[in-house]
């Protein structure tokens, strides 16, 4: 019975099943699910705590001690679960969960858009070939060698202030994050284009969009799933890094990178380590969870791993 059920599963369903059976896959999925739920439930969680990220509590910081929080470990208490922010007294737990939502939304939007662009470019290059492949391939090579980080920093500095920074950051990350996906999908599409089922589709006069959507894309779903899972933590790290450098999200918007960047300065002044530890731990949980899940998905979709499992 078990063998019959396993054989009736689609390749995608079987790969997901193998992913959830692996220890790394389960841990990664649970960690990622926990932080995503916490981010999107930020208003509910802060209401449960009874705090708000925009409320200042001057009475909770010591003006005679440089604005450091009053109390142990950054003012951790029953009313302030992660303590308070030095200088302002804002609730750190509220800042972290709202910052978590900002970070996840930016990284998720940038990752999905970049993977869509990369998949479309890669499939077009691999299937159409000829001068189109050669010309677009040179452009991809140029983009691959482009100093992306420096351009991101420069662009963030010249963008008009009335444009929301999270939108700008997501668009910029997506605009430069598709290159590696395009290269990978190009290689795999090239291999698929030489298969008999593609030749049959061409011979039968199947429209180009149906070849892409009905023949090529289903055979690339596994690769794209792995790319999304592995690109997401990298995008999170870049987004947080830019905010840490002060060229990403503004200080007025809760963001993990902004919190970590601010905490470094306060740590040097003698503030408790809680201001640095809590946002850093949440960021680490996102990256670690997504990486573990991505590695498990890669192994699950690997044909050789499937054959070895049998």
Backbone bond lengths (Angstrom), bond angles and torsions (degrees), N, CA, C in turn:
res aa  C-N    CA-C-N  psi(-1)  N-CA   C-N-CA  omega(-1)  CA-C   N-CA-C  phi
1 X - - - 1.465 - - 1.529 110.84 -
2 X 1.344 116.29 -44.42 1.458 120.15 -179.39 1.514 111.34 -62.90
3 X 1.361 115.78 -40.79 1.460 120.10 179.05 1.510 111.38 -64.08
4 X 1.340 116.38 -40.49 1.465 120.66 179.66 1.517 111.34 -64.90
5 X 1.349 116.43 -40.28 1.456 120.10 178.55 1.516 110.50 -66.04
6 X 1.368 116.23 -41.59 1.464 119.77 -179.33 1.513 110.71 -63.49
7 X 1.358 116.40 -38.33 1.451 119.25 -179.11 1.517 112.44 -70.96
8 X 1.354 116.43 -26.08 1.464 119.79 -177.93 1.526 112.40 -79.86
9 X 1.339 116.79 -12.24 1.458 119.56 -179.96 1.522 110.40 -71.78
10 X 1.332 114.89 146.98 1.458 119.49 172.22 1.522 108.79 -73.27
11 X 1.343 118.38 160.79 1.462 119.96 179.20 1.523 113.20 -56.72
12 X 1.337 116.45 -38.05 1.466 119.69 -179.95 1.522 110.72 -67.64
13 X 1.343 115.92 -44.47 1.460 120.30 179.26 1.522 110.95 -62.67
14 X 1.328 116.11 -40.85 1.460 119.79 179.00 1.524 111.22 -64.81
15 X 1.340 116.81 -39.09 1.463 120.57 179.14 1.529 111.26 -66.20
16 X 1.324 116.69 -41.78 1.467 120.38 177.22 1.522 110.36 -62.89
17 X 1.337 115.95 -39.99 1.467 120.66 178.98 1.526 110.32 -62.15
18 X 1.338 116.83 -44.42 1.464 120.53 178.57 1.525 111.13 -65.21
19 X 1.321 116.69 -35.97 1.464 120.12 178.78 1.522 111.20 -62.64
20 X 1.327 115.88 -44.29 1.455 120.00 -178.10 1.524 112.61 -74.45
21 X 1.323 116.76 -16.44 1.464 119.83 176.50 1.519 112.13 -82.10
22 X 1.326 117.19 -20.06 1.466 119.89 179.83 1.520 110.19 -82.35
23 X 1.331 115.53 146.09 1.461 119.62 -179.24 1.514 112.36 -62.75
24 X 1.335 116.90 -44.43 1.458 120.19 179.78 1.506 112.41 -63.48
25 X 1.336 116.46 -38.35 1.457 120.38 179.07 1.516 112.11 -63.99
26 X 1.332 116.36 -43.61 1.467 119.94 179.72 1.528 111.30 -66.19
27 X 1.343 116.21 -45.03 1.461 119.37 -179.46 1.529 110.34 -63.51
28 X 1.339 116.25 -44.87 1.456 119.76 179.58 1.513 112.75 -62.41
29 X 1.337 116.25 -43.97 1.460 120.23 -179.60 1.527 111.05 -63.84
30 X 1.334 117.04 -42.84 1.471 120.53 -179.67 1.533 110.72 -66.09
31 X 1.340 116.85 -42.66 1.469 119.89 179.97 1.523 110.50 -63.65
32 X 1.337 115.53 -44.99 1.460 119.63 -178.87 1.522 111.08 -66.86
33 X 1.327 116.57 -40.47 1.463 120.36 178.56 1.525 110.93 -63.18
34 X 1.329 116.00 -39.85 1.468 119.77 -178.63 1.523 111.48 -63.07
35 X 1.341 116.93 -45.83 1.466 118.63 -177.70 1.528 111.57 -72.53
36 X 1.331 117.34 -34.42 1.468 119.49 178.18 1.523 110.68 -66.41
37 X 1.336 116.30 -44.49 1.470 120.06 178.15 1.526 110.03 -62.78
38 X 1.336 116.62 -42.32 1.466 119.77 179.25 1.521 111.01 -62.38
39 X 1.336 116.96 -40.71 1.457 119.86 -179.99 1.515 112.93 -65.45
40 X 1.329 116.60 -46.38 1.461 119.51 -176.96 1.533 112.05 -77.90
41 X 1.323 116.29 -16.66 1.474 119.91 176.41 1.527 110.95 -102.69
42 X 1.333 116.64 22.21 1.465 120.79 -178.03 1.534 113.02 -54.68
43 X 1.343 119.40 -46.06 1.479 118.20 179.38 1.531 112.28 -60.75
44 X 1.326 116.54 -38.43 1.462 120.09 -179.67 1.528 110.84 -68.28
45 X 1.338 116.96 -43.18 1.458 120.90 -178.27 1.527 111.37 -66.69
46 X 1.320 117.30 -40.74 1.465 119.61 179.55 1.530 111.05 -71.03
47 X 1.321 116.13 -32.54 1.473 118.63 175.54 1.523 109.99 -66.95
48 X 1.344 115.87 -36.21 1.461 120.07 177.56 1.522 110.85 -65.22
49 X 1.330 115.72 -37.80 1.461 119.48 177.55 1.529 110.84 -75.55
50 X 1.335 116.54 -27.06 1.452 120.63 -179.18 1.511 113.86 88.39
51 X 1.356 116.48 25.11 1.450 120.11 -178.04 1.525 110.03 -128.65
52 X 1.349 114.83 172.92 1.449 121.73 179.76 1.527 108.47 -141.67
53 X 1.340 118.59 140.00 1.463 118.91 -176.41 1.526 114.59 -67.15
54 X 1.317 117.80 -15.66 1.470 120.10 -177.59 1.520 113.25 -99.95
55 X 1.322 117.83 -1.14 1.462 120.88 -179.28 1.526 110.58 -85.65
56 X 1.327 115.98 129.49 1.459 121.30 178.77 1.528 109.43 -96.66
57 X 1.326 116.01 139.32 1.465 121.87 -179.91 1.525 108.13 -127.09
58 X 1.325 115.07 80.58 1.460 119.87 -178.59 1.506 113.56 -62.24
59 X 1.345 116.77 -24.86 1.458 119.61 -178.55 1.531 112.76 -73.70
60 X 1.345 116.71 -10.81 1.466 120.47 -177.46 1.524 112.84 -96.99
61 X 1.330 116.93 -0.26 1.472 120.40 177.03 1.524 108.67 -119.79
62 X 1.314 114.84 150.70 1.467 121.00 -176.01 1.525 109.35 -97.54
63 X 1.327 116.42 106.18 1.456 120.96 -179.85 1.504 113.17 -65.28
64 X 1.330 116.88 -25.06 1.463 120.91 179.32 1.525 112.39 -82.04
65 X 1.345 115.55 -7.70 1.466 120.25 -179.06 1.532 110.67 -120.42
66 X 1.335 115.72 35.92 1.463 119.58 176.60 1.511 114.68 76.49
67 X 1.333 117.82 11.09 1.460 120.64 -179.45 1.515 114.45 86.60
68 X 1.335 117.25 13.59 1.461 120.32 177.73 1.526 110.40 -70.05
69 X 1.337 117.29 148.67 1.468 120.15 -178.99 1.520 112.06 -61.71
70 X 1.314 115.16 148.18 1.460 121.48 175.81 1.523 108.22 -87.00
71 X 1.306 117.11 133.30 1.455 120.91 179.81 1.521 111.35 109.10
72 X 1.339 114.41 175.88 1.458 120.03 -176.17 1.529 111.06 -83.23
73 X 1.332 115.72 148.58 1.454 124.93 176.13 1.526 112.17 50.73
74 X 1.320 114.73 47.15 1.454 120.02 175.69 1.504 114.78 77.47
75 X 1.335 117.34 21.54 1.461 120.49 178.26 1.511 114.80 83.92
76 X 1.341 116.56 26.27 1.473 119.80 178.05 1.524 109.21 -64.05
77 X 1.340 115.06 132.32 1.463 120.73 179.97 1.518 108.91 -157.48
78 X 1.322 116.14 -179.50 1.458 120.10 178.16 1.513 112.43 -65.79
79 X 1.332 117.06 -26.61 1.467 120.95 178.83 1.520 112.14 -88.12
80 X 1.331 116.51 -23.95 1.465 120.85 -178.77 1.531 107.58 -131.69
81 X 1.325 116.51 95.45 1.463 122.54 -168.62 1.522 112.64 -64.85
82 X 1.307 118.18 -33.57 1.472 121.68 178.09 1.532 111.63 -108.50
83 X 1.306 117.12 9.73 1.450 120.07 -175.19 1.523 111.17 86.15
84 X 1.328 116.59 -162.10 1.466 121.41 -178.13 1.523 109.98 -126.90
85 X 1.325 114.43 161.97 1.459 120.87 179.59 1.519 109.69 -77.44
86 X 1.341 117.72 131.22 1.472 119.75 177.05 1.529 111.07 -59.31
87 X 1.293 115.23 144.50 1.458 121.03 176.47 1.513 113.92 87.96
88 X 1.334 117.39 -45.00 1.467 120.61 -175.77 1.522 113.07 -107.03
89 X 1.323 116.81 -28.53 1.456 120.19 -176.58 1.514 113.84 78.38
90 X 1.338 117.60 10.35 1.463 119.24 177.21 1.527 110.26 -66.53
91 X 1.319 116.03 147.34 1.463 120.85 -177.20 1.524 110.10 -67.48
92 X 1.328 116.98 124.04 1.458 121.30 -174.94 1.523 112.08 -72.35
93 X 1.320 117.92 -35.67 1.459 120.16 178.42 1.528 110.83 -61.33
94 X 1.337 116.11 -43.71 1.465 119.99 178.44 1.520 110.72 -63.88
95 X 1.329 117.43 -40.79 1.460 120.56 178.56 1.525 111.24 -64.50
96 X 1.331 116.97 -38.26 1.468 120.80 -177.90 1.526 111.14 -68.78
97 X 1.330 118.17 -46.49 1.469 119.19 -176.44 1.527 111.35 -71.76
98 X 1.326 117.64 -34.75 1.465 119.09 174.91 1.535 110.26 -71.64
99 X 1.340 116.33 -38.14 1.453 119.39 175.31 1.511 112.21 -65.25
100 X 1.311 116.67 -33.97 1.462 121.81 176.01 1.519 110.71 -61.94
101 X 1.306 116.73 -42.63 1.465 120.55 178.72 1.526 110.64 -63.88
102 X 1.334 116.87 -43.35 1.462 120.09 178.38 1.524 111.33 -60.50
103 X 1.324 116.46 -47.43 1.457 121.54 -178.62 1.522 111.51 -62.04
104 X 1.320 117.25 -44.46 1.468 121.18 -177.92 1.520 110.69 -66.19
105 X 1.337 117.68 -44.00 1.461 120.30 -178.40 1.533 111.31 -62.98
106 X 1.324 116.39 -43.26 1.469 119.75 178.98 1.519 110.75 -63.34
107 X 1.326 116.60 -49.45 1.473 120.55 -177.14 1.515 111.58 -66.18
108 X 1.337 117.30 -39.34 1.466 120.23 -178.74 1.523 110.86 -67.38
109 X 1.339 116.48 -44.57 1.467 119.88 179.44 1.523 110.65 -63.88
110 X 1.321 116.90 -45.70 1.467 120.43 -179.26 1.521 111.29 -64.20
111 X 1.329 117.16 -40.11 1.465 120.77 -178.84 1.521 111.26 -66.31
112 X 1.323 117.36 -47.24 1.460 120.50 -177.72 1.523 111.09 -63.55
113 X 1.333 116.51 -45.90 1.470 119.79 -179.20 1.524 110.65 -64.17
114 X 1.325 117.06 -43.94 1.466 120.15 -178.44 1.522 111.40 -65.42
115 X 1.318 117.70 -37.17 1.470 120.67 178.76 1.530 110.30 -69.12
116 X 1.317 117.29 -38.47 1.473 120.11 177.34 1.526 110.30 -62.87
117 X 1.337 116.59 -46.71 1.470 120.22 178.91 1.529 110.31 -62.54
118 X 1.320 116.82 -47.15 1.453 120.86 -178.93 1.515 112.71 -62.20
119 X 1.346 116.63 -40.01 1.462 120.42 179.18 1.525 110.98 -66.10
120 X 1.334 116.58 -42.89 1.465 120.09 179.98 1.528 111.15 -64.30
121 X 1.334 116.81 -44.73 1.467 120.45 179.82 1.518 110.51 -66.01
122 X 1.322 116.66 -44.65 1.459 120.49 -178.68 1.518 112.92 -63.82
123 X 1.334 117.43 -42.50 1.462 120.06 178.72 1.520 111.37 -66.45
124 X 1.330 116.24 -40.38 1.465 119.42 179.34 1.528 111.06 -63.15
125 X 1.325 116.64 -43.62 1.463 120.60 178.90 1.525 111.49 -63.13
126 X 1.327 116.14 -47.04 1.456 119.85 -175.24 1.508 114.06 -70.75
127 X 1.333 116.83 -32.44 1.468 119.67 -176.23 1.522 112.52 -88.41
128 X 1.330 117.33 -43.60 1.461 120.26 -176.15 1.529 112.09 -77.04
129 X 1.330 116.98 -37.64 1.457 120.83 176.43 1.525 112.68 61.67
130 X 1.339 115.67 -157.83 1.455 121.70 175.75 1.510 114.12 61.03
131 X 1.344 115.32 -146.64 1.465 120.81 -177.75 1.521 111.74 -63.89
132 X 1.354 116.32 -31.46 1.467 119.61 179.65 1.528 109.85 -63.68
133 X 1.313 116.43 -44.82 1.461 120.72 178.63 1.521 111.42 -63.79
134 X 1.335 115.84 -41.54 1.464 119.83 -178.88 1.528 111.53 -65.77
135 X 1.330 116.85 -45.71 1.461 120.53 -178.18 1.525 111.74 -66.88
136 X 1.322 115.60 -46.86 1.469 119.16 -178.73 1.524 110.48 -69.99
137 X 1.335 115.83 -31.46 1.458 119.02 177.42 1.511 112.65 -62.87
138 X 1.353 116.73 -38.45 1.465 119.73 177.39 1.529 110.70 -65.49
139 X 1.337 116.50 -38.32 1.462 120.00 178.12 1.524 110.86 -65.04
140 X 1.334 116.81 -41.33 1.464 120.74 177.42 1.522 110.74 -62.62
141 X 1.334 116.72 -41.41 1.460 120.02 177.74 1.533 110.78 -62.45
142 X 1.342 116.40 -40.32 1.460 120.26 177.79 1.526 111.15 -62.18
143 X 1.330 115.94 -45.91 1.458 120.10 -179.52 1.522 111.42 -65.43
144 X 1.336 116.19 -34.01 1.459 120.07 -179.39 1.525 111.15 -65.32
145 X 1.336 116.83 -35.16 1.458 120.70 179.88 1.518 113.99 -91.77
146 X 1.339 117.40 1.65 1.463 121.41 -177.64 1.532 109.80 -71.84
147 X 1.343 118.26 138.41 1.475 120.66 178.10 1.532 110.84 -72.44
148 X 1.315 114.80 78.81 1.464 121.14 -171.04 1.522 112.64 -60.30
149 X 1.322 117.02 -46.39 1.461 119.94 -174.96 1.519 111.73 -62.30
150 X 1.319 116.81 -43.18 1.468 119.88 178.83 1.525 111.14 -63.79
151 X 1.348 115.72 -39.65 1.453 119.23 179.11 1.529 110.73 -67.15
152 X 1.335 117.11 -38.72 1.465 120.92 177.66 1.518 110.45 -59.94
153 X 1.327 116.24 -44.88 1.464 120.20 -179.78 1.526 110.54 -63.91
154 X 1.333 116.80 -45.41 1.469 120.73 -179.25 1.521 111.26 -64.43
155 X 1.331 116.76 -42.63 1.460 120.24 -178.10 1.512 111.84 -65.78
156 X 1.329 116.41 -39.43 1.454 120.10 179.31 1.530 111.84 -62.18
157 X 1.319 116.19 -29.37 1.467 120.02 -177.45 1.520 113.16 -78.92
158 X 1.346 116.86 -23.49 1.470 119.16 -175.75 1.527 112.89 -104.27
159 X 1.316 118.00 -6.60 1.464 120.47 179.18 1.527 109.49 -68.29
160 X 1.332 118.55 136.59 1.471 120.90 179.51 1.520 112.57 -56.05
161 X 1.314 115.66 144.53 1.460 121.14 -174.35 1.527 112.84 -68.23
162 X 1.346 118.05 -21.25 1.458 119.35 -176.91 1.533 112.55 -79.47
163 X 1.333 117.68 -8.95 1.462 120.53 176.39 1.519 108.32 -87.16
164 X 1.337 118.80 127.98 1.470 120.77 -177.94 1.524 111.62 -56.84
165 X 1.308 116.13 128.70 1.456 121.48 -178.19 1.536 113.29 -60.68
166 X 1.357 119.31 -40.40 1.467 117.90 178.36 1.526 112.78 -59.87
167 X 1.341 116.95 -38.89 1.470 120.40 178.78 1.523 110.44 -65.43
168 X 1.339 115.79 -44.77 1.466 120.09 179.75 1.519 110.60 -60.37
169 X 1.328 116.42 -44.79 1.461 120.63 -177.22 1.523 110.87 -65.07
170 X 1.334 117.27 -42.67 1.465 120.36 179.42 1.525 111.38 -63.58
171 X 1.334 116.57 -42.63 1.471 120.64 -179.40 1.526 110.96 -65.28
172 X 1.322 116.28 -44.49 1.462 120.20 -178.46 1.528 111.18 -65.69
173 X 1.331 117.02 -42.76 1.463 120.11 178.77 1.525 110.97 -63.62
174 X 1.332 116.83 -38.87 1.464 120.13 178.52 1.520 111.44 -68.41
175 X 1.344 116.33 -37.72 1.461 120.63 -176.96 1.516 112.85 -66.20
176 X 1.342 117.11 -24.49 1.459 120.04 -179.28 1.529 112.90 -114.35
177 X 1.331 117.17 1.13 1.460 118.75 -175.45 1.514 115.37 -98.44
178 X 1.346 117.63 1.75 1.461 120.18 -173.36 1.522 113.75 -91.52
179 X 1.324 118.00 -9.00 1.471 120.97 -168.64 1.518 112.38 -65.05
180 X 1.331 117.76 -48.84 1.464 120.07 -178.73 1.521 111.31 -64.75
181 X 1.344 116.75 -35.26 1.471 119.94 176.67 1.522 110.38 -64.51
182 X 1.329 117.24 -42.41 1.463 120.89 179.45 1.522 111.25 -60.98
183 X 1.319 117.46 -41.74 1.466 120.79 178.89 1.524 111.53 -62.51
184 X 1.331 115.80 -45.36 1.458 119.93 -178.74 1.524 111.71 -64.96
185 X 1.336 116.63 -47.03 1.464 120.98 -178.34 1.529 110.46 -68.22
186 X 1.305 117.34 -33.10 1.466 120.78 176.86 1.532 110.44 -59.66
187 X 1.324 116.29 -46.59 1.464 120.57 -179.31 1.524 111.45 -62.73
188 X 1.323 116.45 -45.05 1.462 119.53 -177.93 1.526 111.46 -70.73
189 X 1.334 117.10 -37.30 1.466 119.86 178.11 1.526 110.66 -65.35
190 X 1.308 116.84 -37.58 1.463 121.31 177.48 1.530 110.70 -58.40
191 X 1.313 115.54 -41.33 1.460 120.06 178.59 1.533 111.37 -69.26
192 X 1.337 116.15 -40.93 1.466 119.80 -179.92 1.527 111.43 -67.61
193 X 1.341 116.32 -34.73 1.464 120.07 -177.51 1.523 112.40 -63.42
194 X 1.333 116.72 -20.36 1.464 120.17 179.50 1.522 112.65 -90.67
195 X 1.340 116.65 0.70 1.473 120.24 -177.95 1.525 110.78 -81.36
196 X 1.335 114.83 159.08 1.467 120.65 -175.00 1.520 112.64 -66.29
197 X 1.322 118.37 -34.76 1.475 119.11 -177.18 1.528 111.17 -68.69
198 X 1.343 117.03 -28.19 1.461 119.40 175.33 1.530 109.71 -73.40
199 X 1.333 116.53 -40.95 1.472 120.01 175.96 1.520 110.74 -59.46
200 X 1.334 116.55 -39.45 1.462 120.47 179.08 1.519 111.28 -65.79
201 X 1.335 116.06 -39.42 1.466 120.03 178.76 1.527 110.44 -64.58
202 X 1.345 116.82 -41.20 1.458 120.56 177.64 1.525 111.00 -63.25
203 X 1.340 115.58 -44.90 1.464 120.39 -177.27 1.520 112.15 -64.26
204 X 1.320 116.51 -31.70 1.461 120.16 -178.44 1.527 112.53 -84.46
205 X 1.335 116.74 -0.07 1.462 119.97 178.29 1.517 114.05 76.38
206 X 1.314 118.00 26.10 1.463 121.66 178.83 1.526 109.89 -62.69
207 X 1.328 118.60 130.12 1.473 120.87 179.28 1.521 111.65 -58.01
208 X 1.325 115.43 154.25 1.451 120.86 -174.99 1.528 111.89 -60.29
209 X 1.331 116.85 -41.83 1.458 118.76 -177.44 1.526 111.94 -66.27
210 X 1.347 116.34 -29.55 1.463 119.11 177.61 1.525 111.33 -76.31
211 X 1.320 116.78 -32.65 1.469 119.67 175.22 1.523 109.48 -63.37
212 X 1.332 115.10 -44.80 1.460 119.42 179.97 1.532 111.35 -65.29
213 X 1.341 115.44 -50.39 1.461 119.33 -174.37 1.514 114.63 -80.12
214 X 1.336 117.19 -32.16 1.456 119.65 -174.59 1.512 115.08 -100.21
215 X 1.336 117.69 -21.72 1.461 120.72 -176.57 1.528 112.51 -113.26
216 X 1.317 117.04 -50.66 1.456 120.20 -175.82 1.528 112.48 -78.48
217 X 1.324 116.51 -51.14 1.466 120.44 -173.03 1.527 113.40 -58.55
218 X 1.359 119.66 -44.38 1.476 117.93 178.70 1.526 113.52 -59.05
219 X 1.321 117.06 -28.84 1.461 120.29 179.38 1.526 112.73 -83.76
220 X 1.331 116.73 -5.90 1.460 121.34 179.93 1.518 112.60 -111.62
221 X 1.333 116.76 0.83 1.468 120.37 -176.12 1.518 111.01 -60.55
222 X 1.321 116.91 -43.22 1.460 119.88 -179.69 1.515 112.09 -60.57
223 X 1.319 116.29 -46.00 1.455 120.60 179.03 1.528 111.00 -61.95
224 X 1.324 116.23 -43.72 1.466 119.73 -178.99 1.522 111.59 -65.88
225 X 1.332 117.34 -36.24 1.465 120.38 177.34 1.521 110.70 -62.29
226 X 1.321 116.10 -42.52 1.460 120.49 178.40 1.521 110.30 -66.53
227 X 1.333 117.53 -40.95 1.463 121.26 179.92 1.526 110.54 -61.57
228 X 1.327 116.82 -43.96 1.475 120.23 179.10 1.522 110.33 -61.50
229 X 1.349 115.70 -46.18 1.462 119.63 -177.00 1.524 112.50 -65.01
230 X 1.330 117.35 -35.29 1.462 120.64 -178.60 1.530 112.40 -87.32
231 X 1.334 117.32 -26.62 1.464 120.38 178.57 1.519 111.78 -76.85
232 X 1.319 116.15 -30.99 1.463 120.36 -176.95 1.531 112.64 -58.26
233 X 1.353 119.91 -51.51 1.472 117.89 179.62 1.521 112.80 -64.74
234 X 1.333 117.38 -33.02 1.468 119.44 177.23 1.519 110.87 -64.92
235 X 1.331 116.30 -40.23 1.465 120.19 178.33 1.524 111.15 -67.67
236 X 1.320 116.42 -38.19 1.465 120.53 175.51 1.529 110.20 -59.05
237 X 1.332 115.67 -45.27 1.468 120.00 -178.29 1.526 111.32 -64.65
238 X 1.343 117.43 -42.42 1.468 120.40 179.43 1.524 110.64 -65.39
239 X 1.331 116.99 -44.25 1.458 121.19 179.59 1.526 111.15 -60.71
240 X 1.330 115.59 -46.58 1.467 119.49 178.93 1.517 110.82 -65.69
241 X 1.340 116.88 -36.94 1.460 120.12 179.41 1.513 112.60 -64.16
242 X 1.338 116.82 -40.85 1.462 120.17 177.83 1.526 111.16 -65.28
243 X 1.334 116.17 -41.66 1.466 119.51 177.37 1.525 110.59 -65.62
244 X 1.335 115.44 -36.70 1.470 120.15 177.10 1.527 110.57 -60.84
245 X 1.342 116.46 -37.61 1.465 120.97 179.76 1.526 112.50 -79.05
246 X 1.333 116.67 -7.34 1.455 120.46 178.45 1.508 114.92 87.68
247 X 1.338 118.23 12.98 1.459 121.21 -179.99 1.522 111.60 -119.09
248 X 1.311 117.73 12.60 1.460 121.29 178.56 1.517 110.07 -104.54
249 X 1.312 116.52 -113.81 1.461 122.02 177.87 1.515 109.52 -75.44
250 X 1.336 116.18 142.16 1.455 120.74 179.10 1.516 111.89 -69.49
251 X 1.318 115.77 160.37 1.468 120.95 -177.65 1.520 112.45 -65.90
252 X 1.347 117.48 -17.71 1.458 120.12 -178.85 1.521 112.48 -80.35
253 X 1.338 118.78 -11.02 1.455 122.94 179.70 1.519 109.49 -108.53
254 X 1.342 119.07 124.94 1.466 120.05 178.50 1.531 110.83 -58.90
255 X 1.321 115.84 128.43 1.462 121.56 -179.43 1.523 107.57 -156.18
256 X 1.334 116.38 143.40 1.458 120.08 -176.22 1.527 111.21 -64.04
257 X 1.327 117.01 -40.80 1.457 120.09 179.52 1.523 112.02 -63.36
258 X 1.316 116.23 -41.01 1.471 120.65 178.17 1.525 110.40 -63.61
259 X 1.335 116.46 -43.57 1.463 120.58 -179.82 1.524 111.09 -63.24
260 X 1.336 116.66 -43.55 1.467 119.72 -179.47 1.519 110.30 -66.42
261 X 1.336 117.03 -40.94 1.455 120.21 178.26 1.524 111.99 -61.99
262 X 1.328 116.80 -42.11 1.469 120.59 179.14 1.526 111.34 -68.41
263 X 1.333 115.73 -35.89 1.467 119.61 -176.14 1.523 112.09 -67.09
264 X 1.347 117.19 -29.36 1.464 119.75 179.09 1.528 110.03 -60.54
265 X 1.329 115.59 -46.16 1.469 119.93 -179.39 1.516 111.24 -62.32
266 X 1.335 116.00 -44.04 1.458 119.37 -177.86 1.523 111.72 -70.49
267 X 1.317 117.64 -30.59 1.459 119.86 178.12 1.524 110.79 -63.66
268 X 1.352 116.13 -36.52 1.456 120.05 177.86 1.523 112.27 -66.57
269 X 1.327 117.10 -24.91 1.469 119.88 -179.15 1.525 112.41 -87.72
270 X 1.325 116.59 1.11 1.456 119.85 176.96 1.507 114.88 100.49
271 X 1.347 118.11 10.71 1.459 120.27 178.25 1.522 110.10 -69.19
272 X 1.322 116.95 153.92 1.459 121.06 177.66 1.522 110.84 -60.54
273 X 1.326 115.41 152.42 1.463 121.12 -173.27 1.523 113.08 -72.55
274 X 1.329 117.94 -10.24 1.459 119.97 -177.34 1.521 113.06 -59.10
275 X 1.339 116.51 -34.74 1.463 120.66 -179.44 1.526 111.32 -64.25
276 X 1.331 117.15 -29.53 1.460 121.73 177.34 1.524 111.65 -88.89
277 X 1.329 116.48 -39.58 1.469 120.42 -171.90 1.520 112.12 -68.84
278 X 1.323 119.04 -46.16 1.462 120.69 -172.41 1.533 113.35 -63.92
279 X 1.349 120.39 -52.99 1.473 118.53 177.90 1.526 112.46 -65.48
280 X 1.342 117.72 -34.10 1.470 120.31 178.92 1.518 110.91 -66.41
281 X 1.336 116.82 -39.49 1.468 120.35 179.66 1.527 110.99 -65.23
282 X 1.316 117.30 -39.22 1.462 120.51 179.06 1.526 110.39 -66.83
283 X 1.330 117.20 -42.64 1.461 120.79 177.36 1.529 110.66 -62.20
284 X 1.326 116.64 -42.20 1.465 120.92 177.59 1.521 110.69 -61.84
285 X 1.319 117.00 -38.46 1.465 120.79 -179.81 1.526 111.09 -64.63
286 X 1.331 117.42 -39.53 1.467 120.88 177.63 1.527 110.50 -62.66
287 X 1.327 115.68 -51.88 1.463 120.37 -176.23 1.525 110.88 -64.56
288 X 1.327 116.81 -44.64 1.459 120.55 -178.73 1.522 111.53 -65.29
289 X 1.332 117.03 -44.87 1.461 120.45 -179.95 1.513 112.71 -62.06
290 X 1.337 116.73 -46.15 1.465 120.54 -179.64 1.524 111.22 -66.70
291 X 1.330 117.28 -37.03 1.466 120.35 179.92 1.521 111.10 -67.71
292 X 1.322 117.11 -44.31 1.470 120.32 178.19 1.523 110.72 -62.21
293 X 1.326 116.80 -42.91 1.463 120.22 179.30 1.525 110.40 -65.88
294 X 1.320 117.19 -41.15 1.459 120.04 178.76 1.512 112.43 -63.55
295 X 1.335 117.35 -41.45 1.460 120.58 177.77 1.525 111.13 -63.50
296 X 1.336 116.51 -41.20 1.457 119.86 179.12 1.525 111.30 -66.05
297 X 1.329 116.94 -40.44 1.466 120.11 177.44 1.527 111.07 -63.99
298 X 1.320 116.65 -40.41 1.468 120.15 179.61 1.519 110.63 -61.44
299 X 1.326 116.87 -43.30 1.457 119.73 178.62 1.523 111.45 -66.97
300 X 1.343 116.33 -36.98 1.456 120.43 -177.26 1.518 112.12 -69.53
301 X 1.325 116.84 -35.87 1.461 120.46 -179.04 1.534 112.91 -86.56
302 X 1.301 115.79 -6.44 1.461 119.94 179.40 1.529 108.57 -72.56
303 X 1.307 116.07 123.00 1.459 120.64 -178.33 1.524 110.71 -61.87
304 X 1.315 116.94 -38.73 1.448 119.62 -179.21 1.520 111.31 -65.90
305 X 1.352 116.33 -35.92 1.466 119.32 176.89 1.515 110.55 -65.83
306 X 1.336 116.00 -36.81 1.451 120.62 178.19 1.521 111.04 -64.79
307 X 1.337 115.96 -42.28 1.460 119.29 179.97 1.537 110.87 -67.42
308 X 1.347 116.29 -37.28 1.461 118.97 178.51 1.514 111.69 -67.60
309 X 1.371 115.18 -34.28 1.462 119.07 178.83 1.513 111.90 -64.81
310 X 1.355 115.41 -32.86 1.456 119.19 178.55 1.522 111.75 -71.62
